[in-house]
Amino acid sequence: MLWTRCVLETDDKQRLEGYSDESFDEQAERLADTEQNLKKICARGELEKIYRIQLTTALKKN
């Protein structure tokens, strides 16, 4: 859920600033890679990796 929120916040920010075709393609590729990695983590039951990433992200924002 945190990942989805971060993606949407980033998307909103980029749209407000102007979103070139190149930027859109790069973002789409990064999101696809991230989604695949998250699926692998969940399938392997390695959820602690997600929790560490969420904690690190939350700490950086504060």
PQR file of N, CA, C, O and H, with PARSE charges and radii, in Angstrom:
ATOM      1  N   MET A   1       0.822  -1.183   0.000 -0.4000 1.5000
ATOM      2  CA  MET A   1       0.000   0.000   0.000 -0.0000 2.0000
ATOM      3  C   MET A   1       0.875   1.260   0.000  0.5500 1.7000
ATOM      4  O   MET A   1       0.571   2.232  -0.692 -0.5500 1.4000
ATOM      5  N   LEU A   2       1.942   1.235   0.766 -0.4000 1.5000
ATOM      6  CA  LEU A   2       2.841   2.378   0.791 -0.0000 2.0000
ATOM      7  C   LEU A   2       3.452   2.605  -0.590  0.5500 1.7000
ATOM      8  O   LEU A   2       3.570   3.742  -1.048 -0.5500 1.4000
ATOM      9  H   LEU A   2       2.188   0.445   1.328  0.4000 1.0000
ATOM     10  N   TRP A   3       3.839   1.507  -1.250 -0.4000 1.5000
ATOM     11  CA  TRP A   3       4.426   1.621  -2.585 -0.0000 2.0000
ATOM     12  C   TRP A   3       3.450   2.294  -3.538  0.5500 1.7000
ATOM     13  O   TRP A   3       3.831   3.179  -4.305 -0.5500 1.4000
ATOM     14  H   TRP A   3       3.743   0.584  -0.878  0.4000 1.0000
ATOM     15  N   THR A   4       2.201   1.878  -3.489 -0.4000 1.5000
ATOM     16  CA  THR A   4       1.181   2.461  -4.363 -0.0000 2.0000
ATOM     17  C   THR A   4       1.025   3.946  -4.091  0.5500 1.7000
ATOM     18  O   THR A   4       0.946   4.743  -5.026 -0.5500 1.4000
ATOM     19  H   THR A   4       1.891   1.160  -2.866  0.4000 1.0000
ATOM     20  N   ARG A   5       0.980   4.322  -2.828 -0.4000 1.5000
ATOM     21  CA  ARG A   5       0.843   5.737  -2.473 -0.0000 2.0000
ATOM     22  C   ARG A   5       2.022   6.556  -2.982  0.5500 1.7000
ATOM     23  O   ARG A   5       1.844   7.648  -3.520 -0.5500 1.4000
ATOM     24  H   ARG A   5       1.045   3.675  -2.069  0.4000 1.0000
ATOM     25  N   CYS A   6       3.218   6.025  -2.808 -0.4000 1.5000
ATOM     26  CA  CYS A   6       4.417   6.729  -3.277 -0.0000 2.0000
ATOM     27  C   CYS A   6       4.407   6.881  -4.790  0.5500 1.7000
ATOM     28  O   CYS A   6       4.782   7.929  -5.316 -0.5500 1.4000
ATOM     29  H   CYS A   6       3.363   5.137  -2.371  0.4000 1.0000
ATOM     30  N   VAL A   7       3.981   5.846  -5.482 -0.4000 1.5000
ATOM     31  CA  VAL A   7       3.910   5.899  -6.946 -0.0000 2.0000
ATOM     32  C   VAL A   7       2.921   6.973  -7.379  0.5500 1.7000
ATOM     33  O   VAL A   7       3.209   7.755  -8.285 -0.5500 1.4000
ATOM     34  H   VAL A   7       3.677   4.994  -5.054  0.4000 1.0000
ATOM     35  N   LEU A   8       1.764   7.014  -6.738 -0.4000 1.5000
ATOM     36  CA  LEU A   8       0.751   7.994  -7.107 -0.0000 2.0000
ATOM     37  C   LEU A   8       1.191   9.422  -6.793  0.5500 1.7000
ATOM     38  O   LEU A   8       0.919  10.341  -7.565 -0.5500 1.4000
ATOM     39  H   LEU A   8       1.530   6.378  -6.002  0.4000 1.0000
ATOM     40  N   GLU A   9       1.874   9.609  -5.652 -0.4000 1.5000
ATOM     41  CA  GLU A   9       2.379  10.937  -5.304 -0.0000 2.0000
ATOM     42  C   GLU A   9       3.405  11.408  -6.328  0.5500 1.7000
ATOM     43  O   GLU A   9       3.378  12.559  -6.763 -0.5500 1.4000
ATOM     44  H   GLU A   9       2.094   8.862  -5.024  0.4000 1.0000
ATOM     45  N   THR A  10       4.300  10.517  -6.704 -0.4000 1.5000
ATOM     46  CA  THR A  10       5.319  10.852  -7.703 -0.0000 2.0000
ATOM     47  C   THR A  10       4.673  11.160  -9.042  0.5500 1.7000
ATOM     48  O   THR A  10       5.064  12.108  -9.724 -0.5500 1.4000
ATOM     49  H   THR A  10       4.322   9.581  -6.350  0.4000 1.0000
ATOM     50  N   ASP A  11       3.691  10.367  -9.414 -0.4000 1.5000
ATOM     51  CA  ASP A  11       2.994  10.574 -10.680 -0.0000 2.0000
ATOM     52  C   ASP A  11       2.301  11.935 -10.705  0.5500 1.7000
ATOM     53  O   ASP A  11       2.392  12.663 -11.694 -0.5500 1.4000
ATOM     54  H   ASP A  11       3.373   9.597  -8.860  0.4000 1.0000
ATOM     55  N   ASP A  12       1.620  12.273  -9.633 -0.4000 1.5000
ATOM     56  CA  ASP A  12       0.953  13.579  -9.554 -0.0000 2.0000
ATOM     57  C   ASP A  12       1.959  14.718  -9.695  0.5500 1.7000
ATOM     58  O   ASP A  12       1.729  15.671 -10.440 -0.5500 1.4000
ATOM     59  H   ASP A  12       1.547  11.682  -8.829  0.4000 1.0000
ATOM     60  N   LYS A  13       3.064  14.614  -8.981 -0.4000 1.5000
ATOM     61  CA  LYS A  13       4.085  15.654  -9.019 -0.0000 2.0000
ATOM     62  C   LYS A  13       4.631  15.828 -10.433  0.5500 1.7000
ATOM     63  O   LYS A  13       4.773  16.949 -10.920 -0.5500 1.4000
ATOM     64  H   LYS A  13       3.250  13.840  -8.375  0.4000 1.0000
ATOM     65  N   GLN A  14       4.934  14.716 -11.081 -0.4000 1.5000
ATOM     66  CA  GLN A  14       5.492  14.780 -12.426 -0.0000 2.0000
ATOM     67  C   GLN A  14       4.486  15.340 -13.429  0.5500 1.7000
ATOM     68  O   GLN A  14       4.866  16.082 -14.335 -0.5500 1.4000
ATOM     69  H   GLN A  14       4.819  13.805 -10.685  0.4000 1.0000
ATOM     70  N   ARG A  15       3.242  15.002 -13.282 -0.4000 1.5000
ATOM     71  CA  ARG A  15       2.225  15.527 -14.201 -0.0000 2.0000
ATOM     72  C   ARG A  15       2.074  17.037 -14.047  0.5500 1.7000
ATOM     73  O   ARG A  15       1.902  17.750 -15.036 -0.5500 1.4000
ATOM     74  H   ARG A  15       2.933  14.399 -12.547  0.4000 1.0000
ATOM     75  N   LEU A  16       2.139  17.524 -12.807 -0.4000 1.5000
ATOM     76  CA  LEU A  16       2.025  18.958 -12.565 -0.0000 2.0000
ATOM     77  C   LEU A  16       3.226  19.725 -13.131  0.5500 1.7000
ATOM     78  O   LEU A  16       3.093  20.862 -13.583 -0.5500 1.4000
ATOM     79  H   LEU A  16       2.279  16.945 -12.004  0.4000 1.0000
ATOM     80  N   GLU A  17       4.391  19.088 -13.099 -0.4000 1.5000
ATOM     81  CA  GLU A  17       5.611  19.731 -13.591 -0.0000 2.0000
ATOM     82  C   GLU A  17       5.763  19.599 -15.107  0.5500 1.7000
ATOM     83  O   GLU A  17       6.601  20.275 -15.705 -0.5500 1.4000
ATOM     84  H   GLU A  17       4.499  18.164 -12.732  0.4000 1.0000
ATOM     85  N   GLY A  18       4.979  18.755 -15.719 -0.4000 1.5000
ATOM     86  CA  GLY A  18       5.120  18.475 -17.151 -0.0000 2.0000
ATOM     87  C   GLY A  18       5.782  17.123 -17.329  0.5500 1.7000
ATOM     88  O   GLY A  18       6.779  16.825 -16.670 -0.5500 1.4000
ATOM     89  H   GLY A  18       4.298  18.206 -15.233  0.4000 1.0000
ATOM     90  N   TYR A  19       5.250  16.326 -18.191 -0.4000 1.5000
ATOM     91  CA  TYR A  19       5.668  14.933 -18.305 -0.0000 2.0000
ATOM     92  C   TYR A  19       6.001  14.642 -19.760  0.5500 1.7000
ATOM     93  O   TYR A  19       5.099  14.435 -20.572 -0.5500 1.4000
ATOM     94  H   TYR A  19       4.441  16.569 -18.726  0.4000 1.0000
ATOM     95  N   SER A  20       7.275  14.624 -20.095 -0.4000 1.5000
ATOM     96  CA  SER A  20       7.675  14.340 -21.470 -0.0000 2.0000
ATOM     97  C   SER A  20       7.446  12.862 -21.789  0.5500 1.7000
ATOM     98  O   SER A  20       7.318  12.034 -20.888 -0.5500 1.4000
ATOM     99  H   SER A  20       8.008  14.792 -19.435  0.4000 1.0000
ATOM    100  N   ASP A  21       7.396  12.550 -23.065 -0.4000 1.5000
ATOM    101  CA  ASP A  21       7.215  11.150 -23.474 -0.0000 2.0000
ATOM    102  C   ASP A  21       8.358  10.281 -22.969  0.5500 1.7000
ATOM    103  O   ASP A  21       8.148   9.142 -22.553 -0.5500 1.4000
ATOM    104  H   ASP A  21       7.500  13.223 -23.798  0.4000 1.0000
ATOM    105  N   GLU A  22       9.571  10.831 -23.009 -0.4000 1.5000
ATOM    106  CA  GLU A  22      10.733  10.075 -22.544 -0.0000 2.0000
ATOM    107  C   GLU A  22      10.628   9.784 -21.047  0.5500 1.7000
ATOM    108  O   GLU A  22      10.894   8.663 -20.614 -0.5500 1.4000
ATOM    109  H   GLU A  22       9.741  11.757 -23.347  0.4000 1.0000
ATOM    110  N   SER A  23      10.247  10.775 -20.268 -0.4000 1.5000
ATOM    111  CA  SER A  23      10.082  10.585 -18.826 -0.0000 2.0000
ATOM    112  C   SER A  23       8.999   9.556 -18.528  0.5500 1.7000
ATOM    113  O   SER A  23       9.148   8.725 -17.632 -0.5500 1.4000
ATOM    114  H   SER A  23      10.031  11.686 -20.620  0.4000 1.0000
ATOM    115  N   PHE A  24       7.917   9.619 -19.284 -0.4000 1.5000
ATOM    116  CA  PHE A  24       6.825   8.675 -19.088 -0.0000 2.0000
ATOM    117  C   PHE A  24       7.300   7.245 -19.344  0.5500 1.7000
ATOM    118  O   PHE A  24       7.009   6.338 -18.565 -0.5500 1.4000
ATOM    119  H   PHE A  24       7.796  10.294 -20.012  0.4000 1.0000
ATOM    120  N   ASP A  25       8.029   7.053 -20.435 -0.4000 1.5000
ATOM    121  CA  ASP A  25       8.534   5.718 -20.769 -0.0000 2.0000
ATOM    122  C   ASP A  25       9.499   5.194 -19.716  0.5500 1.7000
ATOM    123  O   ASP A  25       9.447   4.019 -19.351 -0.5500 1.4000
ATOM    124  H   ASP A  25       8.266   7.790 -21.068  0.4000 1.0000
ATOM    125  N   GLU A  26      10.383   6.064 -19.226 -0.4000 1.5000
ATOM    126  CA  GLU A  26      11.323   5.657 -18.181 -0.0000 2.0000
ATOM    127  C   GLU A  26      10.594   5.266 -16.905  0.5500 1.7000
ATOM    128  O   GLU A  26      10.917   4.257 -16.278 -0.5500 1.4000
ATOM    129  H   GLU A  26      10.425   7.018 -19.522  0.4000 1.0000
ATOM    130  N   GLN A  27       9.614   6.068 -16.529 -0.4000 1.5000
ATOM    131  CA  GLN A  27       8.841   5.784 -15.323 -0.0000 2.0000
ATOM    132  C   GLN A  27       8.074   4.469 -15.462  0.5500 1.7000
ATOM    133  O   GLN A  27       8.030   3.672 -14.525 -0.5500 1.4000
ATOM    134  H   GLN A  27       9.352   6.887 -17.038  0.4000 1.0000
ATOM    135  N   ALA A  28       7.479   4.247 -16.610 -0.4000 1.5000
ATOM    136  CA  ALA A  28       6.727   3.014 -16.845 -0.0000 2.0000
ATOM    137  C   ALA A  28       7.640   1.794 -16.732  0.5500 1.7000
ATOM    138  O   ALA A  28       7.241   0.768 -16.182 -0.5500 1.4000
ATOM    139  H   ALA A  28       7.514   4.895 -17.371  0.4000 1.0000
ATOM    140  N   GLU A  29       8.854   1.904 -17.247 -0.4000 1.5000
ATOM    141  CA  GLU A  29       9.809   0.799 -17.171 -0.0000 2.0000
ATOM    142  C   GLU A  29      10.221   0.528 -15.720  0.5500 1.7000
ATOM    143  O   GLU A  29      10.279  -0.625 -15.293 -0.5500 1.4000
ATOM    144  H   GLU A  29       9.178   2.738 -17.694  0.4000 1.0000
ATOM    145  N   ARG A  30      10.508   1.597 -14.966 -0.4000 1.5000
ATOM    146  CA  ARG A  30      10.880   1.431 -13.551 -0.0000 2.0000
ATOM    147  C   ARG A  30       9.749   0.789 -12.747  0.5500 1.7000
ATOM    148  O   ARG A  30       9.987  -0.087 -11.916 -0.5500 1.4000
ATOM    149  H   ARG A  30      10.461   2.534 -15.313  0.4000 1.0000
ATOM    150  N   LEU A  31       8.533   1.229 -13.001 -0.4000 1.5000
ATOM    151  CA  LEU A  31       7.395   0.670 -12.262 -0.0000 2.0000
ATOM    152  C   LEU A  31       7.195  -0.806 -12.587  0.5500 1.7000
ATOM    153  O   LEU A  31       6.892  -1.601 -11.698 -0.5500 1.4000
ATOM    154  H   LEU A  31       8.340   1.941 -13.676  0.4000 1.0000
ATOM    155  N   ALA A  32       7.359  -1.171 -13.840 -0.4000 1.5000
ATOM    156  CA  ALA A  32       7.208  -2.573 -14.236 -0.0000 2.0000
ATOM    157  C   ALA A  32       8.269  -3.429 -13.544  0.5500 1.7000
ATOM    158  O   ALA A  32       7.963  -4.515 -13.050 -0.5500 1.4000
ATOM    159  H   ALA A  32       7.604  -0.525 -14.563  0.4000 1.0000
ATOM    160  N   ASP A  33       9.516  -2.945 -13.506 -0.4000 1.5000
ATOM    161  CA  ASP A  33      10.591  -3.678 -12.828 -0.0000 2.0000
ATOM    162  C   ASP A  33      10.298  -3.824 -11.342  0.5500 1.7000
ATOM    163  O   ASP A  33      10.464  -4.902 -10.771 -0.5500 1.4000
ATOM    164  H   ASP A  33       9.764  -2.063 -13.908  0.4000 1.0000
ATOM    165  N   THR A  34       9.866  -2.746 -10.725 -0.4000 1.5000
ATOM    166  CA  THR A  34       9.571  -2.765  -9.289 -0.0000 2.0000
ATOM    167  C   THR A  34       8.435  -3.726  -8.993  0.5500 1.7000
ATOM    168  O   THR A  34       8.498  -4.494  -8.033 -0.5500 1.4000
ATOM    169  H   THR A  34       9.732  -1.870 -11.188  0.4000 1.0000
ATOM    170  N   GLU A  35       7.396  -3.685  -9.817 -0.4000 1.5000
ATOM    171  CA  GLU A  35       6.256  -4.578  -9.607 -0.0000 2.0000
ATOM    172  C   GLU A  35       6.684  -6.039  -9.694  0.5500 1.7000
ATOM    173  O   GLU A  35       6.254  -6.859  -8.882 -0.5500 1.4000
ATOM    174  H   GLU A  35       7.344  -3.061 -10.597  0.4000 1.0000
ATOM    175  N   GLN A  36       7.521  -6.369 -10.664 -0.4000 1.5000
ATOM    176  CA  GLN A  36       7.997  -7.746 -10.799 -0.0000 2.0000
ATOM    177  C   GLN A  36       8.808  -8.171  -9.577  0.5500 1.7000
ATOM    178  O   GLN A  36       8.658  -9.288  -9.082 -0.5500 1.4000
ATOM    179  H   GLN A  36       7.870  -5.703 -11.323  0.4000 1.0000
ATOM    180  N   ASN A  37       9.665  -7.276  -9.097 -0.4000 1.5000
ATOM    181  CA  ASN A  37      10.458  -7.595  -7.905 -0.0000 2.0000
ATOM    182  C   ASN A  37       9.584  -7.782  -6.674  0.5500 1.7000
ATOM    183  O   ASN A  37       9.839  -8.674  -5.865 -0.5500 1.4000
ATOM    184  H   ASN A  37       9.787  -6.368  -9.500  0.4000 1.0000
ATOM    185  N   LEU A  38       8.557  -6.951  -6.523 -0.4000 1.5000
ATOM    186  CA  LEU A  38       7.645  -7.104  -5.393 -0.0000 2.0000
ATOM    187  C   LEU A  38       6.886  -8.433  -5.466  0.5500 1.7000
ATOM    188  O   LEU A  38       6.658  -9.075  -4.440 -0.5500 1.4000
ATOM    189  H   LEU A  38       8.350  -6.226  -7.180  0.4000 1.0000
ATOM    190  N   LYS A  39       6.502  -8.836  -6.653 -0.4000 1.5000
ATOM    191  CA  LYS A  39       5.817 -10.134  -6.820 -0.0000 2.0000
ATOM    192  C   LYS A  39       6.729 -11.284  -6.416  0.5500 1.7000
ATOM    193  O   LYS A  39       6.284 -12.230  -5.767 -0.5500 1.4000
ATOM    194  H   LYS A  39       6.688  -8.315  -7.486  0.4000 1.0000
ATOM    195  N   LYS A  40       8.004 -11.208  -6.796 -0.4000 1.5000
ATOM    196  CA  LYS A  40       8.960 -12.257  -6.430 -0.0000 2.0000
ATOM    197  C   LYS A  40       9.138 -12.315  -4.916  0.5500 1.7000
ATOM    198  O   LYS A  40       9.152 -13.394  -4.324 -0.5500 1.4000
ATOM    199  H   LYS A  40       8.366 -10.439  -7.324  0.4000 1.0000
ATOM    200  N   ILE A  41       9.274 -11.152  -4.299 -0.4000 1.5000
ATOM    201  CA  ILE A  41       9.443 -11.093  -2.843 -0.0000 2.0000
ATOM    202  C   ILE A  41       8.238 -11.728  -2.144  0.5500 1.7000
ATOM    203  O   ILE A  41       8.400 -12.516  -1.212 -0.5500 1.4000
ATOM    204  H   ILE A  41       9.262 -10.275  -4.779  0.4000 1.0000
ATOM    205  N   CYS A  42       7.049 -11.387  -2.592 -0.4000 1.5000
ATOM    206  CA  CYS A  42       5.832 -11.943  -1.978 -0.0000 2.0000
ATOM    207  C   CYS A  42       5.739 -13.451  -2.215  0.5500 1.7000
ATOM    208  O   CYS A  42       5.385 -14.203  -1.307 -0.5500 1.4000
ATOM    209  H   CYS A  42       6.917 -10.747  -3.349  0.4000 1.0000
ATOM    210  N   ALA A  43       6.055 -13.890  -3.426 -0.4000 1.5000
ATOM    211  CA  ALA A  43       5.977 -15.322  -3.747 -0.0000 2.0000
ATOM    212  C   ALA A  43       6.959 -16.139  -2.908  0.5500 1.7000
ATOM    213  O   ALA A  43       6.676 -17.288  -2.568 -0.5500 1.4000
ATOM    214  H   ALA A  43       6.343 -13.279  -4.164  0.4000 1.0000
ATOM    215  N   ARG A  44       8.084 -15.567  -2.582 -0.4000 1.5000
ATOM    216  CA  ARG A  44       9.104 -16.262  -1.791 -0.0000 2.0000
ATOM    217  C   ARG A  44       8.897 -16.096  -0.292  0.5500 1.7000
ATOM    218  O   ARG A  44       9.627 -16.685   0.505 -0.5500 1.4000
ATOM    219  H   ARG A  44       8.314 -14.634  -2.859  0.4000 1.0000
ATOM    220  N   GLY A  45       7.914 -15.305   0.092 -0.4000 1.5000
ATOM    221  CA  GLY A  45       7.646 -15.093   1.504 -0.0000 2.0000
ATOM    222  C   GLY A  45       8.698 -14.246   2.193  0.5500 1.7000
ATOM    223  O   GLY A  45       8.900 -14.363   3.402 -0.5500 1.4000
ATOM    224  H   GLY A  45       7.321 -14.826  -0.556  0.4000 1.0000
ATOM    225  N   GLU A  46       9.371 -13.392   1.431 -0.4000 1.5000
ATOM    226  CA  GLU A  46      10.437 -12.555   1.972 -0.0000 2.0000
ATOM    227  C   GLU A  46       9.918 -11.153   2.299  0.5500 1.7000
ATOM    228  O   GLU A  46      10.526 -10.152   1.920 -0.5500 1.4000
ATOM    229  H   GLU A  46       9.207 -13.297   0.449  0.4000 1.0000
ATOM    230  N   LEU A  47       8.808 -11.094   2.994 -0.4000 1.5000
ATOM    231  CA  LEU A  47       8.149  -9.822   3.263 -0.0000 2.0000
ATOM    232  C   LEU A  47       8.984  -8.874   4.117  0.5500 1.7000
ATOM    233  O   LEU A  47       8.765  -7.663   4.088 -0.5500 1.4000
ATOM    234  H   LEU A  47       8.314 -11.907   3.302  0.4000 1.0000
ATOM    235  N   GLU A  48       9.935  -9.409   4.874 -0.4000 1.5000
ATOM    236  CA  GLU A  48      10.794  -8.534   5.673 -0.0000 2.0000
ATOM    237  C   GLU A  48      11.559  -7.546   4.793  0.5500 1.7000
ATOM    238  O   GLU A  48      11.906  -6.456   5.247 -0.5500 1.4000
ATOM    239  H   GLU A  48      10.113 -10.392   4.898  0.4000 1.0000
ATOM    240  N   LYS A  49      11.823  -7.913   3.548 -0.4000 1.5000
ATOM    241  CA  LYS A  49      12.492  -6.993   2.624 -0.0000 2.0000
ATOM    242  C   LYS A  49      11.605  -5.783   2.342  0.5500 1.7000
ATOM    243  O   LYS A  49      12.091  -4.654   2.269 -0.5500 1.4000
ATOM    244  H   LYS A  49      11.541  -8.798   3.179  0.4000 1.0000
ATOM    245  N   ILE A  50      10.326  -6.020   2.187 -0.4000 1.5000
ATOM    246  CA  ILE A  50       9.386  -4.924   1.933 -0.0000 2.0000
ATOM    247  C   ILE A  50       9.283  -4.039   3.161  0.5500 1.7000
ATOM    248  O   ILE A  50       9.266  -2.814   3.041 -0.5500 1.4000
ATOM    249  H   ILE A  50       9.932  -6.937   2.247  0.4000 1.0000
ATOM    250  N   TYR A  51       9.214  -4.638   4.331 -0.4000 1.5000
ATOM    251  CA  TYR A  51       9.103  -3.856   5.560 -0.0000 2.0000
ATOM    252  C   TYR A  51      10.323  -2.961   5.759  0.5500 1.7000
ATOM    253  O   TYR A  51      10.193  -1.815   6.188 -0.5500 1.4000
ATOM    254  H   TYR A  51       9.227  -5.634   4.428  0.4000 1.0000
ATOM    255  N   ARG A  52      11.507  -3.487   5.446 -0.4000 1.5000
ATOM    256  CA  ARG A  52      12.733  -2.675   5.567 -0.0000 2.0000
ATOM    257  C   ARG A  52      12.692  -1.495   4.613  0.5500 1.7000
ATOM    258  O   ARG A  52      13.063  -0.382   4.986 -0.5500 1.4000
ATOM    259  H   ARG A  52      11.612  -4.418   5.097  0.4000 1.0000
ATOM    260  N   ILE A  53      12.248  -1.725   3.391 -0.4000 1.5000
ATOM    261  CA  ILE A  53      12.156  -0.655   2.405 -0.0000 2.0000
ATOM    262  C   ILE A  53      11.144   0.389   2.860  0.5500 1.7000
ATOM    263  O   ILE A  53      11.400   1.588   2.746 -0.5500 1.4000
ATOM    264  H   ILE A  53      11.947  -2.629   3.088  0.4000 1.0000
ATOM    265  N   GLN A  54      10.008  -0.049   3.370 -0.4000 1.5000
ATOM    266  CA  GLN A  54       8.985   0.885   3.841 -0.0000 2.0000
ATOM    267  C   GLN A  54       9.517   1.721   4.995  0.5500 1.7000
ATOM    268  O   GLN A  54       9.300   2.932   5.034 -0.5500 1.4000
ATOM    269  H   GLN A  54       9.801  -1.023   3.462  0.4000 1.0000
ATOM    270  N   LEU A  55      10.199   1.097   5.921 -0.4000 1.5000
ATOM    271  CA  LEU A  55      10.745   1.810   7.076 -0.0000 2.0000
ATOM    272  C   LEU A  55      11.777   2.832   6.614  0.5500 1.7000
ATOM    273  O   LEU A  55      11.758   3.980   7.059 -0.5500 1.4000
ATOM    274  H   LEU A  55      10.375   0.113   5.890  0.4000 1.0000
ATOM    275  N   THR A  56      12.672   2.424   5.730 -0.4000 1.5000
ATOM    276  CA  THR A  56      13.697   3.333   5.214 -0.0000 2.0000
ATOM    277  C   THR A  56      13.055   4.517   4.502  0.5500 1.7000
ATOM    278  O   THR A  56      13.486   5.655   4.686 -0.5500 1.4000
ATOM    279  H   THR A  56      12.688   1.491   5.369  0.4000 1.0000
ATOM    280  N   THR A  57      12.038   4.265   3.698 -0.4000 1.5000
ATOM    281  CA  THR A  57      11.363   5.315   2.964 -0.0000 2.0000
ATOM    282  C   THR A  57      10.676   6.272   3.927  0.5500 1.7000
ATOM    283  O   THR A  57      10.752   7.489   3.758 -0.5500 1.4000
ATOM    284  H   THR A  57      11.687   3.340   3.549  0.4000 1.0000
ATOM    285  N   ALA A  58      10.016   5.735   4.922 -0.4000 1.5000
ATOM    286  CA  ALA A  58       9.318   6.575   5.893 -0.0000 2.0000
ATOM    287  C   ALA A  58      10.293   7.451   6.676  0.5500 1.7000
ATOM    288  O   ALA A  58      10.010   8.620   6.938 -0.5500 1.4000
ATOM    289  H   ALA A  58       9.954   4.746   5.059  0.4000 1.0000
ATOM    290  N   LEU A  59      11.430   6.892   7.044 -0.4000 1.5000
ATOM    291  CA  LEU A  59      12.429   7.652   7.796 -0.0000 2.0000
ATOM    292  C   LEU A  59      13.024   8.772   6.943  0.5500 1.7000
ATOM    293  O   LEU A  59      13.311   9.852   7.461 -0.5500 1.4000
ATOM    294  H   LEU A  59      11.661   5.942   6.831  0.4000 1.0000
ATOM    295  N   LYS A  60      13.212   8.534   5.655 -0.4000 1.5000
ATOM    296  CA  LYS A  60      13.766   9.555   4.765 -0.0000 2.0000
ATOM    297  C   LYS A  60      12.808  10.717   4.601  0.5500 1.7000
ATOM    298  O   LYS A  60      13.245  11.858   4.447 -0.5500 1.4000
ATOM    299  H   LYS A  60      12.979   7.657   5.234  0.4000 1.0000
ATOM    300  N   LYS A  61      11.498  10.451   4.631 -0.4000 1.5000
ATOM    301  CA  LYS A  61      10.507  11.513   4.465 -0.0000 2.0000
ATOM    302  C   LYS A  61      10.424  12.392   5.690  0.5500 1.7000
ATOM    303  O   LYS A  61      10.060  13.564   5.586 -0.5500 1.4000
ATOM    304  H   LYS A  61      11.143   9.525   4.757  0.4000 1.0000
ATOM    305  N   ASN A  62      10.753  11.854   6.849 -0.4000 1.5000
ATOM    306  CA  ASN A  62      10.668  12.628   8.097 -0.0000 2.0000
ATOM    307  C   ASN A  62      11.981  13.231   8.355  0.5500 1.7000
ATOM    308  O   ASN A  62      12.154  13.931   9.353 -0.5500 1.4000
ATOM    309  H   ASN A  62      11.048  10.902   6.934  0.4000 1.0000
TER
END
